[in-house]
Amino acid sequence: MAAGISGVEFARRAGWRDSSNVSKIERGVRPASAEHVRLWCAICGASEQRLNELLAEQAAVERMWLTYRQLNRGGLKGAQESVRDRYERVKLMRVYCAHVIPGLLQTRAYTTAALQSIRVEQHVEVDDVAEAVAERMDRQRVLRRPDARFVFVLEEQVLHHRVVPADVHAEQLEHLLAMARWPSVSLGIIPLDADRTLDDGHRVWPEHTFIISDTELVTVELVSGFLSVSQPSEIADYLAAWKRLTSLSVTGEKARRIITRVRESLDA
């Protein structure tokens, strides 16, 4: 430890019978609570300023990760409602997706299929899919806000994924074509055959789905939960990734042609 106290000695002073708890916290195996932080500062003689800094860091880390089991504990409707305020306050939202149509651009049928799958995969006991769908559909009203802009970049593969019945898939693609013309919406598509090598030789790989809300928050969707990133240096990393990805995308008529081609392939 930085204070020159061994893990065994720290455990003794803390009154812990098992000194392995110290190494577990140090290695991140066991998360450090606010009480752990206060105890560390008391034993190591840290200043009050350092204590406050560490408590702030610990609180930020604790808020970063939220499992879907925690989020959906009370049902899917509550989970949808919990993020609404962010959508209503944002001025510039940037969304990158490599596997699914973004929620704000989904049709009712596509959303219903998606949330039904989520309920099964995440073992949500409460069956409130219909209410959750209604909440997400109502949230889409933010796309009509004159004071906000919503920019979407999708990998073309998203358009091809056959995760819903053909008629629902076709309706969703037609809906994308309509939404792309809304004043507050910008839709970019990264073509499957895009040259992903930049002028400087850097290769741009697909990323996990992420949403940048203004320049204050990034949310990252993973299999078991999502991260909320608020540290400026980490947000800068995502802004850099966004810049790389958008440089590969096409918009306007070129994007519409790709969507139309995929839509027509459903009738072949």
C-alpha positions in Angstrom: 0.0 0.0 0.0 1.1 3.6 -0.7 1.0 4.4 3.0 3.6 1.6 3.8 1.1 -0.6 5.6 0.9 -4.3 4.5 -2.4 -5.9 3.7 -2.1 -8.1 6.8 -1.5 -5.0 9.0 -4.3 -3.1 7.4 -6.7 -6.0 8.1 -5.5 -6.2 11.7 -6.1 -2.4 12.3 -9.5 -2.7 10.5 -10.5 -5.6 12.7 -10.9 -7.9 9.7 -10.3 -11.6 10.4 -9.6 -12.3 6.7 -6.7 -10.3 5.3 -7.5 -11.5 1.8 -10.3 -8.9 1.7 -7.6 -6.3 1.3 -6.1 -7.8 -1.8 -9.6 -8.5 -3.3 -10.4 -4.8 -3.0 -7.0 -3.8 -4.4 -7.4 -6.1 -7.4 -11.0 -5.0 -8.0 -12.4 -8.5 -7.2 -14.5 -7.0 -4.5 -15.9 -3.4 -5.0 -14.9 -0.8 -2.5 -17.8 0.8 -0.6 -17.9 4.3 0.8 -17.2 2.7 4.3 -14.1 1.0 2.9 -12.9 4.4 1.6 -13.4 6.1 5.0 -11.7 3.2 6.8 -8.7 3.3 4.5 -8.3 7.1 5.0 -8.6 6.7 8.8 -6.0 4.0 9.0 -3.6 5.6 6.6 -4.0 9.1 7.9 -5.2 10.6 4.7 -6.4 14.2 4.8 -10.0 15.3 4.7 -9.5 16.6 1.2 -8.2 13.3 0.0 -11.1 11.5 1.7 -13.6 13.7 -0.1 -11.8 13.1 -3.4 -11.8 9.4 -3.0 -15.5 9.3 -1.9 -16.4 11.3 -5.0 -14.4 8.8 -7.2 -16.0 5.8 -5.5 -19.5 7.3 -6.0 -18.7 7.9 -9.7 -17.5 4.3 -10.2 -20.6 3.0 -8.3 -22.9 4.9 -10.7 -21.0 3.7 -13.8 -22.3 0.2 -14.0 -25.9 -0.9 -13.9 -26.9 -4.4 -14.6 -30.1 -5.1 -16.6 -31.3 -7.2 -13.7 -31.1 -4.1 -11.5 -32.6 -1.9 -14.1 -35.5 -4.2 -14.9 -36.2 -5.4 -11.4 -39.5 -3.6 -11.3 -40.5 -4.3 -14.9 -39.6 -3.0 -18.3 -41.8 0.1 -18.1 -39.9 1.4 -15.2 -36.6 0.9 -17.0 -37.9 2.9 -20.0 -39.2 5.7 -17.7 -35.9 5.9 -15.9 -34.0 7.3 -18.9 -36.7 9.7 -20.2 -35.4 12.8 -18.5 -32.1 12.4 -20.3 -33.8 12.4 -23.7 -35.9 15.4 -22.8 -33.0 17.5 -21.6 -30.4 16.7 -24.2 -29.5 19.2 -26.9 -27.3 17.0 -29.1 -27.6 13.2 -28.9 -25.2 11.0 -31.0 -26.0 7.4 -31.4 -23.9 4.6 -32.9 -25.3 1.1 -33.4 -23.8 -2.0 -34.9 -26.4 -4.5 -34.1 -29.9 -3.0 -33.7 -32.1 -0.2 -34.8 -31.9 2.6 -32.1 -35.0 2.9 -29.9 -35.9 6.4 -31.0 -36.2 5.1 -34.6 -38.1 1.9 -33.9 -41.6 1.1 -35.0 -44.1 -0.1 -32.5 -43.9 -3.7 -33.8 -40.1 -3.7 -33.8 -40.0 -2.4 -30.3 -42.5 -5.0 -29.1 -40.4 -7.8 -30.6 -37.2 -6.3 -29.0 -38.7 -5.9 -25.6 -40.3 -9.4 -25.6 -36.9 -10.9 -26.3 -35.3 -8.7 -23.6 -37.9 -9.9 -21.1 -37.1 -13.6 -21.8 -33.3 -13.2 -22.0 -33.1 -11.1 -18.8 -35.7 -13.2 -16.9 -38.0 -10.3 -16.1 -40.9 -11.7 -14.1 -43.2 -8.7 -14.6 -45.1 -8.8 -17.9 -45.4 -5.2 -18.8 -44.1 -5.3 -22.3 -47.2 -3.4 -23.7 -46.7 -0.6 -21.2 -43.0 -0.4 -21.8 -43.6 -0.2 -25.6 -46.1 2.6 -25.0 -43.6 4.5 -23.0 -40.8 4.1 -25.6 -43.2 5.2 -28.4 -44.2 8.3 -26.4 -40.6 9.1 -25.8 -40.1 9.4 -29.5 -41.8 12.8 -29.3 -38.4 14.3 -28.4 -37.5 13.9 -32.0 -39.9 16.8 -32.7 -38.1 19.2 -30.3 -37.0 22.3 -32.2 -34.1 22.9 -29.8 -32.4 19.5 -30.1 -30.7 17.4 -32.7 -30.4 13.6 -32.9 -27.6 12.1 -35.0 -27.5 8.4 -35.8 -24.8 6.3 -37.4 -25.7 2.7 -38.2 -23.5 -0.1 -39.6 -25.3 -1.3 -42.7 -25.4 -4.8 -41.2 -28.1 -3.5 -38.8 -30.4 -3.2 -41.7 -29.9 -6.8 -42.7 -30.3 -8.5 -39.4 -33.4 -10.7 -39.6 -34.4 -10.5 -36.0 -38.1 -9.8 -36.6 -40.7 -11.2 -39.1 -40.3 -10.0 -42.7 -43.3 -7.7 -42.6 -42.1 -6.1 -39.4 -38.6 -5.8 -40.9 -40.0 -4.1 -44.1 -42.1 -1.7 -42.1 -39.1 -0.8 -40.0 -36.9 0.0 -43.0 -39.7 2.2 -44.5 -40.0 4.0 -41.2 -36.2 4.7 -41.3 -36.6 6.3 -44.7 -39.3 8.5 -43.4 -37.5 9.4 -40.2 -34.3 10.3 -42.0 -36.2 13.3 -43.5 -37.2 14.8 -40.2 -35.5 18.2 -39.5 -34.1 17.1 -36.1 -32.8 13.8 -37.4 -29.5 13.0 -39.2 -29.1 9.4 -40.3 -25.8 8.0 -41.5 -25.1 4.5 -42.8 -21.6 2.9 -42.9 -21.8 0.7 -46.0 -20.8 -3.0 -45.7 -18.1 -2.4 -48.4 -16.8 0.8 -47.0 -13.0 1.2 -47.0 -12.4 1.3 -43.3 -8.8 2.5 -43.6 -8.3 6.2 -43.0 -5.8 8.5 -44.8 -3.3 8.0 -42.0 -3.5 4.2 -42.3 -5.6 3.8 -39.2 -8.2 1.0 -39.5 -11.6 1.7 -38.1 -13.2 -1.3 -36.5 -16.9 -1.6 -35.5 -17.6 -0.6 -31.9 -20.2 -1.6 -29.3 -23.4 0.5 -29.3 -22.9 3.8 -27.5 -24.9 7.1 -27.0 -23.2 10.4 -26.4 -25.5 12.9 -24.7 -24.1 16.4 -25.4 -20.5 16.2 -24.1 -21.5 15.2 -20.5 -22.4 11.5 -20.6 -21.8 8.4 -22.7 -23.9 5.3 -22.2 -22.5 2.0 -23.5 -24.8 -1.0 -24.0 -23.3 -4.4 -23.1 -24.8 -7.9 -22.8 -25.4 -7.9 -19.0 -25.8 -4.1 -18.4 -24.7 -0.7 -19.4 -21.9 1.7 -18.5 -22.4 5.4 -17.8 -19.2 7.3 -18.6 -18.9 10.8 -17.3 -15.1 11.3 -17.0 -14.0 14.0 -19.5 -11.0 12.0 -20.7 -13.1 8.9 -21.4 -15.8 11.0 -23.1 -13.0 12.4 -25.3 -12.2 8.8 -26.3 -15.8 8.2 -27.4 -15.9 11.5 -29.3 -12.8 10.4 -31.1 -14.4 7.1 -32.0 -17.5 8.9 -33.1 -15.4 11.1 -35.4 -13.7 8.0 -37.0 -17.0 6.2 -37.5 -18.9 9.1 -39.0 -16.1 9.7 -41.4 -17.0 6.3 -42.9 -20.7 6.9 -43.2 -22.9 8.2 -46.0 -26.0 10.4 -45.5 -28.8 11.9 -47.5 -29.6 10.2 -50.8 -26.7 7.8 -50.5 -28.0 6.5 -47.2 -31.6 6.3 -48.5 -30.4 4.2 -51.5 -28.8 1.7 -49.1 -31.9 1.4 -47.0 -34.1 1.1 -50.1 -31.9 -1.6 -51.6 -32.2 -3.7 -48.4 -35.9 -3.1 -48.3 -36.4 -4.3 -51.8 -34.3 -7.4 -51.1 -37.0 -8.6 -48.7 -39.4 -8.9 -51.7 -37.0 -10.9 -53.8 
